[in-house]
Amino acid sequence: MAANFTTPIPPPATVHLAVQPLSYLLGTWRGQGEGSFPTISPFNYTEELKFSHSPNKPVIAYSSKTWKLNTNQPMHSESGYWRPQIDGTIEVVIAQSTGLVEVQVSERYFK
């Protein structure tokens, strides 16, 4: 399925230095997709991602929600924080509606 993304909002002028390389993500993104898992039939869904930033803070708030495409029935949601560091690494902490919590640390994502 083709993705139909909204145009992200331009980043505020006071974006923290550590957030600037990821500022293109700021805004709300929506699209449609196809999912599959070995134990269930393939399915179509709509997803909305939100990335927001508090001025002068080195953190991006993140949320994701999905709905069944045909019925708009909620499917999955998660939220958390992306913490880019000045050295080019990033820490991501996400809590899912299922109770799963993810903590991820990257290699350098920019130089």
C-alpha positions as CSV (number, residue, x, y, z in Angstrom):
1,M,0.0,0.0,0.0
2,A,1.2,3.5,-0.7
3,A,2.1,5.6,2.3
4,N,0.3,8.9,2.7
5,F,2.4,11.0,5.0
6,T,1.5,14.4,6.2
7,T,4.0,17.2,5.9
8,P,5.9,17.6,9.2
9,I,5.7,20.9,11.0
10,P,8.9,22.9,10.7
11,P,11.1,22.7,13.8
12,P,11.1,25.6,16.2
13,A,14.0,27.9,16.2
14,T,15.0,26.8,19.7
15,V,15.6,23.1,18.9
16,H,18.3,21.8,21.2
17,L,21.7,21.2,19.5
18,A,21.5,17.4,20.2
19,V,18.0,17.3,18.6
20,Q,18.8,19.2,15.4
21,P,20.0,16.2,13.3
22,L,16.6,14.5,14.0
23,S,14.4,17.7,13.7
24,Y,13.1,16.5,10.3
25,L,11.1,13.9,12.3
26,L,9.2,16.6,14.3
27,G,5.5,16.6,13.6
28,T,2.7,14.1,12.9
29,W,3.1,11.4,10.3
30,R,0.2,9.1,9.1
31,G,0.2,6.2,6.7
32,Q,-1.2,2.8,5.8
33,G,0.6,-0.5,5.9
34,E,0.3,-4.2,5.7
35,G,1.2,-6.4,8.6
36,S,1.8,-10.1,9.0
37,F,2.8,-12.6,11.7
38,P,3.3,-16.4,11.4
39,T,0.3,-17.1,13.6
40,I,-2.3,-14.8,12.0
41,S,-3.6,-13.7,8.6
42,P,-2.1,-10.6,7.0
43,F,-3.9,-7.4,7.9
44,N,-4.1,-3.7,6.8
45,Y,-3.7,-0.9,9.2
46,T,-3.4,2.9,9.6
47,E,-0.5,4.2,11.8
48,E,0.1,7.7,13.3
49,L,3.5,8.7,14.6
50,K,4.0,11.9,16.6
51,F,7.4,13.4,17.4
52,S,7.4,16.6,19.6
53,H,10.1,18.6,21.2
54,S,10.2,21.0,24.2
55,P,12.3,24.0,23.3
56,N,15.9,23.8,24.5
57,K,15.5,20.3,25.9
58,P,17.7,17.4,24.6
59,V,14.7,15.0,24.2
60,I,12.0,14.1,21.6
61,A,8.7,12.8,22.8
62,Y,7.4,9.9,20.6
63,S,4.0,8.1,20.3
64,S,2.7,5.6,17.8
65,K,-0.9,4.4,17.4
66,T,-2.4,1.9,14.9
67,W,-5.9,1.1,13.9
68,K,-7.5,-1.6,11.7
69,L,-7.9,0.0,8.3
70,N,-11.5,-1.0,7.5
71,T,-13.0,-0.6,11.0
72,N,-10.8,2.0,12.8
73,Q,-10.6,-0.4,15.7
74,P,-7.5,0.4,17.9
75,M,-4.7,-2.1,17.6
76,H,-1.5,-1.1,19.2
77,S,0.0,1.9,20.9
78,E,3.3,2.9,22.4
79,S,5.0,6.0,23.6
80,G,8.4,7.1,24.9
81,Y,11.4,9.3,24.5
82,W,14.3,9.6,22.1
83,R,17.3,11.1,23.8
84,P,19.9,12.2,21.2
85,Q,23.3,13.0,22.7
86,I,25.8,15.6,21.4
87,D,28.3,12.7,20.6
88,G,25.9,11.4,17.9
89,T,24.5,8.5,19.9
90,I,20.8,8.1,20.8
91,E,19.0,6.5,23.7
92,V,15.4,5.4,23.1
93,V,13.0,4.4,25.8
94,I,9.5,3.1,24.7
95,A,6.6,1.6,26.7
96,Q,4.0,-0.5,24.7
97,S,0.4,-0.9,25.6
98,T,1.1,-4.6,26.0
99,G,3.4,-4.0,28.9
100,L,6.6,-4.5,27.0
101,V,9.3,-1.8,27.7
102,E,12.2,-1.2,25.3
103,V,15.5,0.5,26.1
104,Q,17.8,1.0,23.2
105,V,21.2,2.6,22.8
106,S,22.6,3.3,19.3
107,E,25.9,3.7,17.7
108,R,26.6,7.1,16.3
109,Y,23.7,8.1,14.0
110,F,25.5,11.2,12.6
111,K,29.0,12.5,12.5
